[in-house]
């Protein structure tokens, strides 16, 4: 009984964590929202989020070029982003997972060169751990608030009907 209690005590905080996680040197962003939002309507309301598949209450898709609206962080974090996402129902919540997050940088004379750099370049050190310096933490907070806002939604959980 004690083992069960201790395992639950330590497992619950881990399951409820939102934000960035380092999975083998790859950054994954995850956030859990209450299921008071119609997820399909939320995704449809943002034309930058392209849903590729919808199977068993799981929406999978990508954003190819979406403007980061965050005002904090370094200038690099204000560039457009691209990423893959998955939105799934989990009990009375929906969980958003963002992978393959890239910052699109435009460089060179007349802004002719475009690079899509993985966020790991900015947030993960050579030992594949998340950097702890203040600039990195500010930039990660910036991207976190940006992604939280995209998927937070304000659309009611009502059925969409055509008149």
JOVENWO-V989479 format. One line per field, one symbol per residue. ss: DSSP state (a for helix, b for strand, c for the rest). A space follows every 10 residues. Layout:
ss = ???
//
This chain:
ss = caaaaaaaaa aaaaacccbb bbbccbbbbb bbbbccbcaa aaaaaccccb bbbbbccbbb bbbbbbcccc ccccaaaacc bbbbbbbbbb ccbbbbbbbb bbbbbbbcaa acbbbbbbca aaabcccccb cccaaaaaaa aaaaaaaaaa aacccbcccc ccc
//
